[in-house]
Amino acid sequence: MALTTEQKVEYLLQDGRYCPYCGSDELQSIGTGEYEYMSVLQKSICLQCGKRLIDIYRLHDIEEIPDDKG
């Protein structure tokens, strides 16, 4: 069953901490993120209900890293 818009919104409002299917906080990342044109896709699985998800992270800003030289 596909996620509803309401489930997606609630998941995002909770900062991706709870499974949008069962509400469990037992989400675990699978592997490392994969880069796909200005986005990183991170797979995860809910250890409670077994549903698999893909979080999509998009580039939205950049900052300079200060030199360590003081």
DSSP file (Angstrom, degrees, kcal/mol; ACC not computed):
  #  RESIDUE AA STRUCTURE BP1 BP2  ACC     N-H-->O    O-->H-N    N-H-->O    O-->H-N    TCO  KAPPA ALPHA  PHI   PSI    X-CA   Y-CA   Z-CA
    1    1 A M              0   0    0      0, 0.0     2,-0.1     0, 0.0     3,-0.1   0.000 360.0 360.0 360.0 131.4    0.0    0.0    0.0
    2    2 A A        -     0   0    0      1,-0.1     2,-0.1     0, 0.0     0, 0.0  -0.396 360.0-100.8 -73.4 149.8    1.4    3.4   -1.0
    3    3 A L        -     0   0    0     -2,-0.1     2,-0.1     1,-0.1    -1,-0.1  -0.443  35.7-127.7 -67.8 142.5    1.8    6.1    1.6
    4    4 A T     >  -     0   0    0     -2,-0.1     4,-2.1     1,-0.1     5,-0.2  -0.453  23.4-109.6 -82.4 164.2   -0.9    8.8    1.7
    5    5 A T  H  > S+     0   0    0      1,-0.2     4,-2.6     2,-0.2     5,-0.2   0.895 121.2  54.2 -59.4 -39.7   -0.1   12.4    1.6
    6    6 A E  H  > S+     0   0    0      1,-0.2     4,-2.5     2,-0.2    -1,-0.2   0.894 106.9  50.0 -63.2 -41.0   -1.1   12.7    5.3
    7    7 A Q  H  > S+     0   0    0      2,-0.2     4,-2.3     1,-0.2    -1,-0.2   0.907 111.8  48.7 -64.2 -41.1    1.3    9.9    6.3
    8    8 A K  H  X S+     0   0    0     -4,-2.1     4,-2.4     2,-0.2    -2,-0.2   0.928 111.8  48.4 -64.3 -45.1    4.2   11.6    4.4
    9    9 A V  H  X S+     0   0    0     -4,-2.6     4,-2.6     1,-0.2    -2,-0.2   0.932 112.5  48.2 -61.3 -46.7    3.5   15.0    6.0
   10   10 A E  H  X S+     0   0    0     -4,-2.5     4,-1.5     1,-0.2    -1,-0.2   0.905 110.6  51.9 -61.3 -42.4    3.3   13.5    9.5
   11   11 A Y  H  <>S+     0   0    0     -4,-2.3     5,-2.7     1,-0.2     6,-0.3   0.921 112.6  45.3 -59.0 -46.0    6.6   11.6    8.9
   12   12 A L  H ><5S+     0   0    0     -4,-2.4     3,-1.7     1,-0.2    -2,-0.2   0.893 109.7  54.0 -67.2 -40.2    8.3   14.8    7.8
   13   13 A L  H 3<5S+     0   0    0     -4,-2.6    -1,-0.2     1,-0.3    -2,-0.2   0.791 107.6  52.0 -64.0 -27.2    6.9   16.8   10.7
   14   14 A Q  T ><5S-     0   0    0     -4,-1.5     3,-1.5    -5,-0.2    -1,-0.3   0.194 117.9-114.9 -92.9  15.2    8.3   14.1   13.1
   15   15 A D  T < 5 -     0   0    0     -3,-1.7    -3,-0.2     1,-0.3    -2,-0.1   0.782  63.4 -67.5  57.6  30.0   11.7   14.5   11.5
   16   16 A G  T 3 <S+     0   0    0     -5,-2.7    -1,-0.3    -6,-0.2    -4,-0.1   0.743 103.9 126.1  67.8  23.6   11.6   10.9   10.1
   17   17 A R    <   +     0   0    0     -3,-1.5     2,-0.4    -6,-0.3    10,-0.3   0.698  61.8  51.1 -87.3 -19.8   11.8    9.4   13.6
   18   18 A Y  S    S-     0   0    0     -7,-0.2     7,-0.2     8,-0.1     6,-0.1  -0.944  89.8-105.2-126.0 141.5    8.7    7.2   13.5
   19   19 A C     >  -     0   0    0      5,-3.1     4,-1.9    -2,-0.4    -2,-0.1  -0.404  23.3-144.1 -60.3 127.4    7.5    4.7   10.9
   20   20 A P  T  4 S+     0   0    0      0, 0.0    -1,-0.2     0, 0.0   -10,-0.1   0.631  96.7  48.1 -71.7 -10.5    4.7    6.2    8.9
   21   21 A Y  T  4 S+     0   0    0      3,-0.1    -2,-0.0   -18,-0.1   -14,-0.0   0.886 132.1   6.8 -92.1 -48.8    3.0    2.7    8.7
   22   22 A C  T  4 S-     0   0    0      2,-0.1    -3,-0.0    29,-0.0    -4,-0.0   0.546  90.4-120.8-117.0  -9.7    3.1    1.5   12.3
   23   23 A G     <  +     0   0    0     -4,-1.9     2,-0.0     1,-0.3    -6,-0.0   0.457  59.5 147.4  85.1   0.1    4.4    4.5   14.4
   24   24 A S        -     0   0    0     -6,-0.1    -5,-3.1     1,-0.1    -1,-0.3  -0.322  48.2-145.2 -68.4 150.6    7.4    2.6   15.8
   25   25 A D  S    S+     0   0    0     -7,-0.2     2,-0.9     1,-0.1    -1,-0.1   0.192  73.9 105.2 -96.5  15.7   10.6    4.4   16.5
   26   26 A E        +     0   0    0      2,-0.0    21,-3.3    -7,-0.0     2,-0.4  -0.386  43.1 146.8 -95.1  56.0   12.6    1.3   15.4
   27   27 A L  E     -A   46   0A   0     -2,-0.9     2,-0.4   -10,-0.3    19,-0.2  -0.769  25.8-169.5 -91.6 136.7   13.8    2.6   12.0
   28   28 A Q  E     -A   45   0A   0     17,-2.6    17,-2.5    -2,-0.4     2,-0.1  -0.992  21.1-121.6-130.5 131.3   17.2    1.5   10.9
   29   29 A S  E     -A   44   0A   0     -2,-0.4     2,-0.6    15,-0.2    15,-0.3  -0.383  20.2-143.0 -66.4 146.5   19.2    2.8    7.9
   30   30 A I  E     -A   43   0A   0     13,-3.1    13,-0.5    -2,-0.1    -1,-0.0  -0.959  58.0 -42.9-113.9 114.2   20.2    0.2    5.3
   31   31 A G  E    S-     0   0A   0     -2,-0.6     2,-0.3    11,-0.1    -2,-0.0  -0.196  94.4 -43.6  67.5-158.9   23.6    0.8    3.8
   32   32 A T  E     -     0   0A   0      1,-0.1    11,-0.2    -3,-0.1     9,-0.1  -0.701  68.4 -86.9-105.7 160.2   24.9    4.2    2.8
   33   33 A G  E     -     0   0A   0     -2,-0.3     2,-0.5     9,-0.1     9,-0.2  -0.289  37.1-135.7 -64.7 149.6   23.1    6.9    1.0
   34   34 A E  E     -A   41   0A   0      7,-2.6     7,-3.1     2,-0.0     2,-0.4  -0.927  14.5-130.3-109.9 130.7   23.1    6.9   -2.8
   35   35 A Y  E     +A   40   0A   0     -2,-0.5     2,-0.3     5,-0.2     5,-0.2  -0.636  29.6 171.4 -81.4 132.3   23.7   10.2   -4.6
   36   36 A E  E >   -A   39   0A   0      3,-3.2     3,-1.2    -2,-0.4    -2,-0.0  -0.901  62.0 -51.5-143.1 112.0   21.2   11.0   -7.4
   37   37 A Y  T 3  S-     0   0    0     -2,-0.3     3,-0.1     1,-0.3    -2,-0.0   0.746 122.2 -23.0  15.8  95.8   21.4   14.4   -9.0
   38   38 A M  T 3  S+     0   0    0      1,-0.1    21,-1.7    20,-0.1     2,-0.3   0.597 127.1  85.8  60.4  16.6   21.3   16.9   -6.2
   39   39 A S  E <   -AB  36  58A   0     -3,-1.2    -3,-3.2    19,-0.2     2,-0.5  -0.977  63.3-146.6-139.0 153.7   19.7   14.4   -3.8
   40   40 A V  E     -AB  35  57A   0     17,-2.7    17,-2.8    -2,-0.3     2,-0.5  -0.993  15.0-152.6-119.1 129.3   20.8   11.6   -1.5
   41   41 A L  E     -AB  34  56A   0     -7,-3.1    -7,-2.6    -2,-0.5     2,-0.5  -0.895  10.5-170.4-104.0 123.5   18.6    8.6   -1.2
   42   42 A Q  E     - B   0  55A   0     13,-2.7    13,-3.0    -2,-0.5     2,-0.2  -0.952   9.9-150.0-118.8 115.9   18.8    6.7    2.1
   43   43 A K  E     +AB  30  54A   0     -2,-0.5   -13,-3.1   -13,-0.5     2,-0.3  -0.554  21.9 171.4 -80.7 146.3   17.0    3.4    2.5
   44   44 A S  E     -AB  29  53A   0      9,-2.3     9,-2.7   -15,-0.3     2,-0.4  -0.959  19.5-145.6-147.5 166.3   15.7    2.3    5.8
   45   45 A I  E     -AB  28  52A   0    -17,-2.5   -17,-2.6    -2,-0.3     2,-0.6  -0.985  18.9-125.1-134.8 144.2   13.6   -0.5    7.3
   46   46 A C  E  >  -A   27   0A   0      5,-2.6     4,-2.0    -2,-0.4   -19,-0.2  -0.814  15.1-157.0 -87.2 120.2   11.2   -0.5   10.2
   47   47 A L  T  4 S+     0   0    0    -21,-3.3    -1,-0.1    -2,-0.6   -20,-0.1   0.636  89.5  53.2 -73.0 -13.0   12.3   -3.3   12.6
   48   48 A Q  T  4 S+     0   0    0    -22,-0.3    -1,-0.2     3,-0.1   -21,-0.1   0.924 127.5  11.5 -86.1 -51.7    8.8   -3.5   14.0
   49   49 A C  T  4 S-     0   0    0      2,-0.1    -2,-0.2   -25,-0.0    -1,-0.0   0.553  93.4-124.0-109.0  -9.5    6.6   -4.0   10.8
   50   50 A G     <  +     0   0    0     -4,-2.0    -3,-0.1     1,-0.3     2,-0.1   0.449  56.1 148.9  84.1  -0.4    9.2   -4.7    8.2
   51   51 A K        -     0   0    0     -6,-0.1    -5,-2.6     1,-0.0     2,-0.4  -0.422  38.3-140.2 -68.5 143.3    8.2   -1.8    5.8
   52   52 A R  E     -B   45   0A   0     -7,-0.2     2,-0.3    -2,-0.1    -7,-0.2  -0.846  21.1-175.2-107.1 143.4   11.1   -0.3    3.8
   53   53 A L  E     -B   44   0A   0     -9,-2.7    -9,-2.3    -2,-0.4     2,-0.4  -0.863  20.5-144.1-131.2 161.7   11.4    3.4    3.1
   54   54 A I  E     -B   43   0A   0     -2,-0.3     2,-0.4   -11,-0.2   -11,-0.2  -0.964  14.3-154.8-128.4 116.1   13.6    5.8    1.2
   55   55 A D  E     -B   42   0A   0    -13,-3.0   -13,-2.7    -2,-0.4     2,-0.6  -0.725  11.2-148.4 -84.8 138.9   14.3    9.2    2.7
   56   56 A I  E     -B   41   0A   0     -2,-0.4     2,-0.4   -15,-0.2   -15,-0.2  -0.948  12.0-169.9-115.4 117.2   15.2   11.8    0.1
   57   57 A Y  E     -B   40   0A   0    -17,-2.8   -17,-2.7    -2,-0.6     2,-0.4  -0.906   6.8-162.7-107.4 131.4   17.6   14.5    1.1
   58   58 A R  E     -B   39   0A   0     -2,-0.4     2,-0.2   -19,-0.2   -19,-0.2  -0.918  25.5-109.5-119.0 142.2   18.1   17.5   -1.2
   59   59 A L        +     0   0    0    -21,-1.7     3,-0.1    -2,-0.4     0, 0.0  -0.475  47.1 155.3 -63.8 127.6   20.9   20.1   -1.3
   60   60 A H        +     0   0    0      1,-0.3     2,-0.3    -2,-0.2    -1,-0.2   0.447  57.3   9.9-135.1  -5.2   19.5   23.4   -0.1
   61   61 A D        -     0   0    0      2,-0.0    -1,-0.3     0, 0.0     2,-0.3  -0.980  52.8-148.1-165.0 168.9   22.5   25.4    1.2
   62   62 A I        -     0   0    0     -2,-0.3     2,-0.3    -3,-0.1    -3,-0.0  -0.990  11.1-174.0-146.8 143.9   26.3   25.6    1.4
   63   63 A E        -     0   0    0     -2,-0.3     2,-0.2     0, 0.0    -2,-0.0  -0.980  28.2-111.4-137.0 151.2   28.7   27.0    4.1
   64   64 A E        -     0   0    0     -2,-0.3    -2,-0.0     1,-0.0     0, 0.0  -0.573  25.0-130.1 -79.2 142.4   32.4   27.5    4.2
   65   65 A I        -     0   0    0     -2,-0.2     3,-0.1     1,-0.0    -1,-0.0  -0.849  30.6-122.8 -90.0 121.7   34.4   25.3    6.6
   66   66 A P        -     0   0    0      0, 0.0     2,-0.0     0, 0.0    -1,-0.0  -0.307  28.0-102.1 -65.5 148.1   36.7   27.6    8.6
   67   67 A D        -     0   0    0      1,-0.1     0, 0.0     2,-0.1     0, 0.0  -0.367  18.7-133.7 -64.8 147.4   40.5   27.0    8.4
   68   68 A D  S    S+     0   0    0     -3,-0.1     2,-0.3    -2,-0.0    -1,-0.1   0.621  80.0 102.6 -76.3 -11.8   41.9   25.3   11.5
   69   69 A K              0   0    0      1,-0.1    -2,-0.1     0, 0.0     0, 0.0  -0.570 360.0 360.0 -76.0 130.0   44.7   27.9   11.5
   70   70 A G              0   0    0     -2,-0.3    -1,-0.1     0, 0.0    -2,-0.0   0.459 360.0 360.0 -99.4 360.0   44.1   30.4   14.2
